[in-house]
Amino acid sequence: MDNIIAPERMNFIRSKKDQGCVFCKQSVRDENLVLYDDGVITYMMNKYPYNPGHVLIVPNRHVASLDELTTDERLKIINGMDVAVRVIKEGMNPHAFNLGLNLGLAAGAGIIDHLHVHVVPRWTGDTNFMTCLAETRVTPQDVRVTCNELKPLFEKLLKERAA
């Protein structure tokens, strides 16, 4: 058996777990994973990314399904996917993207009660033997470092679009 040492996980393991929606809790915003909040949707880093640069687009209102979204929320989410792709392209130069929603437990949703869109940058060869054979994902950059690199790019693009 292989051992992977991740000492930063101990703080999470020992921490008191809050009840309620992970996206609605203020503690999520306090962890500096928020890239931009326009009042309707929030762009944030995925705390447990599939790849570096894995961004979530989350409506600020607690809704679980597409039919609960307002027209404004739907439009902002679709436009938000374009914004996230453009920013990640500029900041990280990926070869491709996966974009999507997992609606419901059977669809693979880890958080079923608050709709969110995944924007995952992909690089040729980013799935290697560790993922395929060892069922282990290696993330080469700390999510907070990626957040600090992408945050100014989100702010710049969204301010340009608002002007």
RAFENGI-V206274 format. One record per backbone hydrogen bond with DSSP energy under -0.5 kcal/mol. NH is the residue of the N-H (numbers start at 0). CO is the residue of the C=O. E is the energy in kcal/mol with one decimal. If there is no record, write none. Layout:
BEGIN
nh | co | e
NH | CO | E
NH | CO | E
END
This chain:
BEGIN
nh | co | e
5 | 3 | -0.6
8 | 5 | -2.0
9 | 6 | -1.4
10 | 7 | -0.6
11 | 7 | -0.7
12 | 8 | -2.6
13 | 9 | -2.5
14 | 10 | -1.2
17 | 15 | -0.6
24 | 20 | -1.2
27 | 24 | -0.9
28 | 24 | -0.8
29 | 25 | -1.9
30 | 26 | -0.8
30 | 27 | -0.8
31 | 28 | -1.0
32 | 27 | -0.7
34 | 42 | -2.8
35 | 42 | -1.6
37 | 40 | -2.2
41 | 57 | -2.7
42 | 35 | -3.2
43 | 41 | -0.5
43 | 55 | -2.5
44 | 32 | -2.9
45 | 53 | -2.8
46 | 44 | -0.5
48 | 45 | -0.6
53 | 50 | -1.4
54 | 52 | -0.7
54 | 118 | -2.4
55 | 43 | -3.7
56 | 116 | -2.2
57 | 41 | -2.7
57 | 55 | -0.5
58 | 114 | -0.6
59 | 39 | -3.0
62 | 60 | -1.0
67 | 64 | -1.4
68 | 65 | -1.5
73 | 69 | -2.4
74 | 70 | -2.5
75 | 71 | -2.5
76 | 72 | -2.3
77 | 73 | -2.4
78 | 74 | -2.8
79 | 75 | -2.3
80 | 76 | -1.8
81 | 77 | -1.3
82 | 78 | -2.3
83 | 79 | -2.9
84 | 80 | -2.3
85 | 81 | -2.5
86 | 82 | -2.7
87 | 83 | -2.7
88 | 84 | -2.5
89 | 85 | -2.2
90 | 86 | -2.9
91 | 87 | -2.8
92 | 87 | -0.8
92 | 88 | -1.5
94 | 121 | -1.9
95 | 121 | -2.0
97 | 119 | -2.4
99 | 117 | -2.0
102 | 100 | -0.6
103 | 101 | -0.8
106 | 103 | -0.8
107 | 104 | -1.8
108 | 103 | -1.9
111 | 109 | -0.5
114 | 62 | -3.1
116 | 56 | -2.4
117 | 99 | -3.2
118 | 54 | -2.7
119 | 97 | -3.3
119 | 117 | -0.5
120 | 118 | -0.6
121 | 95 | -3.0
125 | 122 | -2.3
127 | 125 | -0.7
130 | 127 | -0.5
131 | 127 | -2.4
132 | 128 | -3.1
133 | 128 | -1.2
133 | 129 | -0.6
135 | 129 | -2.3
138 | 136 | -0.6
139 | 137 | -0.6
144 | 141 | -0.6
145 | 141 | -2.0
146 | 142 | -2.3
147 | 143 | -2.3
148 | 144 | -1.7
149 | 145 | -2.3
150 | 146 | -2.6
151 | 147 | -0.6
152 | 149 | -0.6
153 | 149 | -2.1
154 | 150 | -2.4
155 | 151 | -2.3
156 | 152 | -2.3
157 | 153 | -2.7
158 | 154 | -2.0
159 | 155 | -2.1
160 | 156 | -2.2
161 | 157 | -1.5
162 | 158 | -1.2
END
